[in-house]
Amino acid sequence: MDRASTSPPSRLRSFVIGCGALLTVASNAALADQGGVPFWLSGQFASLAAVPATPGWSLTATPYYYNGNANAAKSFQIGETVAAGVSTSVSMLLFQAGYAAESKLLGGQPYIGLGWGPGSNRTSVDVTLSQPARERTRNDSITGGTDLYPYASLAWTRGSHNWMTYLTGGIPLGAYQASRLSNLGIGHGAIDAGGGYTYLDSTTGREFSAVAGVTYNWENTHTNYQNGIDSHIDWAASQFLSENWQVGIAGYVYYQLTGDSGSGNKVGSFKSRIAAVGPEVGYAFKFNGQAASFNLRSYWEFWSQNRLEGYAIFATLGIPLGSASQ
């Protein structure tokens, strides 16, 4: 054999070729834009995001934790309540079952999946400005399930270059009550579409990925509040140290393009933004003779406006369940 077929970079690509779709899961955090947090879970895309998936069934498990707060100088509308001094911590275990067909579509690798997960949310506020007015130090917590998140993507590869396009959304079946401070569903439907690019040099082990998208939100009929149109970018840059280990940095930027609206809107044209950056480590391995992956990353947020600001931790495990021919 020649050197290229036996070198670690070549074997590296045989592992990561099926990991791109396994590193993502479509999901939302605990509150809607009206609470300062959007449908899109920033940071869900990281390294290898646009690499086509290996044909077959797969399962992704993503433990996720977020902790954030905003000082009492900023008011948020959370469901029916206007509050200030908001703090929240969210823990979720998100699952996505998916399938990548052997046959190509428009020359690309198709993938479809469905996400859901159990979780808990604990939220406290320093003061509520409505319902009841001027109540101080209110706390709330909930344990339950998230909304449902269908996901579909199409990915292409040519040498070191990989491209993908995706479509996802939220079906509002999760734990949600407009009177609560803590929720796991968002109380309304949403659709999100976008595309991404991954550069993966199998000779040097260098990798860069970026995925951008836009979210449209339907009106929350529980509160007559409609979130604005959101935009977001998730990115990562990494170096493979061997055919298995990968280290790098990851980040995201979220920017709301249009303000919130609706007859139930009590805070005006609410627009928010946030950015974050943090370390990333990945490990590629084989499970039942097929490519599998583990990825751990954390984010520290900054540049916040009309958003809670804090930190997030993802641990993503993607395993194959069987080949497409089985």
C-alpha positions as CSV (number, residue, x, y, z in Angstrom):
1,M,0.0,0.0,0.0
2,D,1.0,3.6,-0.5
3,R,1.7,5.9,2.4
4,A,-1.6,7.8,2.0
5,S,-3.7,4.7,2.6
6,T,-1.9,3.7,5.8
7,S,-1.2,7.1,7.4
8,P,-3.1,8.3,10.5
9,P,-4.7,11.2,8.5
10,S,-6.3,8.8,6.0
11,R,-7.6,6.6,8.7
12,L,-8.8,9.7,10.5
13,R,-11.1,10.6,7.7
14,S,-12.6,7.1,7.7
15,F,-13.7,7.8,11.3
16,V,-15.0,11.4,11.0
17,I,-16.9,10.9,7.7
18,G,-19.9,9.6,9.7
19,C,-19.6,12.0,12.6
20,G,-20.9,15.3,11.2
21,A,-24.6,14.7,11.7
22,L,-23.9,12.9,15.0
23,L,-22.5,16.1,16.6
24,T,-25.7,18.1,16.2
25,V,-29.2,17.9,17.7
26,A,-32.0,20.3,17.0
27,S,-33.4,21.7,20.2
28,N,-34.3,24.8,22.2
29,A,-33.5,26.0,25.6
30,A,-36.0,26.8,28.4
31,L,-37.5,30.1,27.4
32,A,-38.6,31.9,24.2
33,D,-37.3,35.2,22.8
34,Q,-39.8,36.9,25.1
35,G,-37.7,35.6,28.0
36,G,-34.5,36.5,26.3
37,V,-33.7,33.0,25.0
38,P,-34.6,31.8,21.4
39,F,-35.8,28.6,19.9
40,W,-32.4,27.9,18.5
41,L,-30.0,26.2,20.9
42,S,-26.7,28.0,20.1
43,G,-23.7,25.8,20.1
44,Q,-25.4,22.7,18.9
45,F,-23.3,22.7,15.7
46,A,-19.5,22.3,16.2
47,S,-16.6,20.6,14.4
48,L,-17.4,18.4,11.4
49,A,-20.9,19.9,11.1
50,A,-21.0,19.6,7.3
51,V,-19.3,16.3,6.9
52,P,-21.8,13.8,5.3
53,A,-23.2,11.1,7.6
54,T,-22.4,7.4,7.3
55,P,-25.4,5.6,5.8
56,G,-27.5,3.8,8.4
57,W,-29.3,4.4,11.6
58,S,-27.8,6.4,14.5
59,L,-28.5,7.7,17.9
60,T,-27.2,10.9,19.4
61,A,-27.3,11.6,23.2
62,T,-26.5,15.1,24.3
63,P,-26.3,16.0,28.0
64,Y,-26.7,19.8,28.2
65,Y,-26.4,22.4,31.0
66,Y,-26.9,26.1,30.9
67,N,-26.7,28.7,33.7
68,G,-27.4,32.4,33.0
69,N,-28.7,35.5,34.6
70,A,-29.5,39.2,34.0
71,N,-29.3,42.0,36.5
72,A,-32.4,43.8,37.9
73,A,-32.0,46.7,35.5
74,K,-33.4,44.6,32.6
75,S,-37.0,43.5,32.4
76,F,-38.1,40.3,30.5
77,Q,-41.5,39.0,29.6
78,I,-41.7,35.3,30.5
79,G,-45.0,33.9,29.4
80,E,-47.6,36.2,31.1
81,T,-45.2,37.7,33.6
82,V,-42.9,40.7,33.3
83,A,-39.9,40.2,35.6
84,A,-36.5,41.7,36.4
85,G,-33.3,40.1,37.9
86,V,-33.8,36.8,36.1
87,S,-31.6,33.8,36.8
88,T,-32.0,30.3,35.3
89,S,-30.3,26.9,35.2
90,V,-31.3,24.3,32.7
91,S,-30.3,20.6,32.5
92,M,-31.4,18.4,29.6
93,L,-30.6,15.0,28.1
94,L,-31.5,15.3,24.5
95,F,-31.8,12.4,22.1
96,Q,-31.9,12.3,18.3
97,A,-32.6,9.2,16.4
98,G,-31.7,9.5,12.7
99,Y,-31.2,7.7,9.4
100,A,-28.9,8.4,6.5
101,A,-29.9,6.6,3.2
102,E,-27.3,4.9,1.0
103,S,-28.8,6.5,-2.1
104,K,-27.8,10.1,-2.9
105,L,-30.2,13.0,-3.4
106,L,-29.1,15.8,-5.8
107,G,-25.7,14.3,-5.5
108,G,-25.7,14.7,-1.7
109,Q,-26.0,12.5,1.4
110,P,-29.6,12.8,2.9
111,Y,-30.2,12.5,6.6
112,I,-33.4,12.8,8.7
113,G,-33.8,12.7,12.4
114,L,-36.2,13.4,15.3
115,G,-35.1,14.9,18.6
116,W,-36.6,15.0,22.1
117,G,-35.5,14.8,25.7
118,P,-36.3,15.1,29.4
119,G,-35.0,18.0,31.4
120,S,-35.4,20.3,34.3
121,N,-35.4,24.1,34.6
122,R,-35.1,26.2,37.7
123,T,-35.8,30.0,37.4
124,S,-35.8,32.8,39.9
125,V,-36.5,36.5,39.6
126,D,-35.8,39.4,42.0
127,V,-39.1,41.1,41.3
128,T,-42.2,40.6,39.1
129,L,-43.6,43.7,37.6
130,S,-47.0,42.0,36.8
131,Q,-49.1,39.1,38.0
132,P,-48.9,39.9,40.9
133,A,-47.4,43.3,40.7
134,R,-44.2,44.0,42.6
135,E,-43.9,40.5,44.1
136,R,-40.3,40.0,45.1
137,T,-38.0,36.9,44.9
138,R,-40.2,34.5,43.1
139,N,-38.8,31.0,42.3
140,D,-40.1,28.3,40.0
141,S,-38.9,24.9,38.8
142,I,-40.2,22.2,36.4
143,T,-39.2,18.7,35.3
144,G,-40.6,17.2,32.1
145,G,-40.1,16.8,28.4
146,T,-39.1,19.1,25.6
147,D,-40.9,19.9,22.4
148,L,-40.3,17.6,19.4
149,Y,-37.6,18.6,16.9
150,P,-37.7,17.1,13.4
151,Y,-34.5,17.6,11.4
152,A,-33.4,17.0,7.8
153,S,-30.1,17.7,6.1
154,L,-28.3,17.2,2.8
155,A,-24.5,17.1,2.6
156,W,-21.9,17.0,-0.1
157,T,-18.1,16.4,-0.1
158,R,-15.3,17.0,-2.5
159,G,-11.8,16.5,-1.2
160,S,-11.2,18.6,1.9
161,H,-14.4,20.6,1.3
162,N,-17.8,19.7,2.7
163,W,-21.2,21.5,2.4
164,M,-24.6,21.0,3.9
165,T,-28.0,22.5,4.1
166,Y,-30.6,21.7,6.8
167,L,-34.2,22.3,7.8
168,T,-35.5,21.9,11.3
169,G,-38.2,23.2,13.6
170,G,-40.1,22.8,16.8
171,I,-43.5,21.0,17.4
172,P,-44.8,22.5,20.7
173,L,-45.6,19.4,22.7
174,G,-43.3,19.9,25.6
175,A,-43.9,21.0,29.2
176,Y,-45.2,24.6,29.0
177,Q,-47.6,26.8,30.9
178,A,-47.8,30.6,30.3
179,S,-48.2,31.3,34.0
180,R,-44.9,29.6,34.9
181,L,-41.4,31.1,35.1
182,S,-39.9,27.7,34.2
183,N,-40.7,25.8,31.1
184,L,-39.1,23.2,28.8
185,G,-41.4,23.8,25.8
186,I,-41.7,27.2,24.2
187,G,-45.5,27.2,23.6
188,H,-45.3,27.9,19.9
189,G,-44.1,26.4,16.6
190,A,-40.9,27.4,14.9
191,I,-39.0,26.6,11.7
192,D,-35.3,27.1,11.1
193,A,-33.3,26.7,7.9
194,G,-29.6,27.2,7.0
195,G,-26.4,25.8,5.6
196,G,-22.8,25.1,6.6
197,Y,-19.3,24.4,5.5
198,T,-16.5,22.2,6.9
199,Y,-12.9,22.3,5.7
200,L,-11.1,19.1,6.7
201,D,-7.5,18.5,5.6
202,S,-6.8,14.8,6.1
203,T,-3.1,15.4,5.6
204,T,-2.6,18.1,8.3
205,G,-5.6,17.2,10.5
206,R,-6.8,20.8,10.5
207,E,-10.5,21.4,10.5
208,F,-12.9,24.4,10.4
209,S,-16.7,24.4,10.4
210,A,-19.4,27.1,10.4
211,V,-23.2,26.8,10.2
212,A,-25.6,29.8,9.7
213,G,-29.3,29.8,9.9
214,V,-32.5,31.9,10.3
215,T,-35.5,31.1,12.5
216,Y,-39.1,32.1,11.9
217,N,-41.4,31.8,15.0
218,W,-45.2,31.5,14.9
219,E,-47.3,33.4,17.5
220,N,-47.6,31.9,20.9
221,T,-51.4,31.6,21.2
222,H,-51.2,31.2,25.0
223,T,-49.8,34.7,25.3
224,N,-50.5,36.4,22.0
225,Y,-46.8,37.1,21.7
226,Q,-44.8,36.5,18.5
227,N,-41.0,36.3,18.6
228,G,-39.1,38.1,15.9
229,I,-36.9,36.6,13.1
230,D,-33.6,35.3,14.5
231,S,-30.2,34.6,12.9
232,H,-27.4,32.5,14.3
233,I,-23.9,31.2,13.5
234,D,-22.2,28.3,15.2
235,W,-18.5,27.7,14.4
236,A,-15.5,25.6,15.5
237,A,-11.8,25.2,14.6
238,S,-9.8,22.2,15.6
239,Q,-6.7,20.2,15.2
240,F,-6.6,16.4,15.1
241,L,-3.7,15.2,17.3
242,S,-4.1,11.6,16.0
243,E,-6.7,9.6,14.1
244,N,-8.8,9.6,17.3
245,W,-8.2,12.8,19.3
246,Q,-9.2,16.3,18.4
247,V,-8.9,19.7,20.3
248,G,-10.0,23.1,19.4
249,I,-12.2,26.1,20.1
250,A,-15.9,26.6,19.4
251,G,-18.3,29.6,19.5
252,Y,-21.5,31.1,18.4
253,V,-23.2,34.4,17.6
254,Y,-26.9,35.0,17.8
255,Y,-28.6,38.1,16.5
256,Q,-32.3,38.9,16.4
257,L,-33.2,40.5,13.1
258,T,-36.7,41.8,13.8
259,G,-38.4,42.8,17.1
260,D,-41.0,40.8,18.9
261,S,-44.7,41.7,18.3
262,G,-48.3,40.7,19.2
263,S,-51.2,42.0,21.3
264,G,-49.8,40.2,24.3
265,N,-46.3,41.9,24.1
266,K,-45.7,44.0,27.2
267,V,-42.1,44.9,26.6
268,G,-42.1,46.4,23.1
269,S,-40.0,45.6,20.1
270,F,-37.7,43.2,22.0
271,K,-34.5,42.3,20.1
272,S,-31.6,40.4,21.6
273,R,-28.1,39.3,20.8
274,I,-25.3,37.1,22.3
275,A,-21.9,35.7,21.5
276,A,-19.8,32.9,23.1
277,V,-16.5,31.1,22.8
278,G,-14.9,28.1,24.6
279,P,-12.8,25.0,24.3
280,E,-13.6,21.8,22.5
281,V,-12.3,18.2,22.7
282,G,-13.4,15.3,20.5
283,Y,-12.8,11.6,20.4
284,A,-13.5,9.3,17.4
285,F,-13.8,5.6,17.9
286,K,-15.5,2.5,16.6
287,F,-18.7,0.9,18.0
288,N,-19.7,-2.5,16.6
289,G,-17.2,-1.9,13.8
290,Q,-18.7,1.4,12.7
291,A,-17.7,5.1,13.3
292,A,-18.8,6.7,16.5
293,S,-17.9,10.0,18.2
294,F,-17.7,11.8,21.5
295,N,-17.5,15.6,21.8
296,L,-17.2,17.8,24.9
297,R,-17.4,21.6,24.6
298,S,-18.2,24.6,26.8
299,Y,-19.1,28.2,26.1
300,W,-18.7,31.4,28.0
301,E,-21.1,34.2,26.8
302,F,-20.5,37.9,26.2
303,W,-21.9,40.8,24.1
304,S,-25.4,40.2,25.6
305,Q,-28.3,42.5,24.9
306,N,-31.8,41.6,26.1
307,R,-30.5,38.1,26.9
308,L,-29.5,36.2,29.9
309,E,-25.7,35.8,30.0
310,G,-23.8,32.8,31.4
311,Y,-22.2,29.6,30.3
312,A,-23.2,26.3,28.6
313,I,-21.8,22.8,28.5
314,F,-22.4,20.2,25.9
315,A,-21.4,16.5,25.9
316,T,-22.4,14.8,22.7
317,L,-22.2,11.0,22.1
318,G,-23.1,9.7,18.7
319,I,-23.3,5.9,18.0
320,P,-24.3,3.9,15.0
321,L,-27.3,1.5,15.3
322,G,-26.9,-0.3,12.0
323,S,-26.0,0.1,8.4
324,A,-28.5,1.2,5.8
325,S,-28.6,-2.2,4.2
326,Q,-29.6,-4.0,7.4
